[in-house]
Amino acid sequence: MSPTNLPDCINTKLKRYFKQLNGEQAFGVHKMVMQESESITLKFVLDMVEQNQSEAAKILGMNRGTLKKKIELYKL
C-alpha cells in the first residue's frame, strides 16, 4: 500500500534513496529534497492555474517577483 500523506510519501522516498546508495556516503540531502520538492510544487500549481503567475503566487503564498525568479531558477 502506498502512503497517502505527504510526510509518509517523503519518508518512503528517502528510505528508497538511502537504500539505493548501497552504503555510499550521502551529501547535500537537505538541499536536494528542498529543491526538488519546491520545483515540483511550483510546477504543479502553475499547471493547475494554467500558468497564471499572479494566481499561482497567491496560492503559494509568495509574491509574483519571487515566483518569477524561482521559475527561472528551475527552468519551469
Secondary structure, DSSP 8 states (H G I E B T S, - for coil): ----SHHHHHHHHHHHHHHHHTT-----HHHHHHHHHHHHHHHHHHHHTTT-HHHHHHHHTS-HHHHHHHHHHTT-
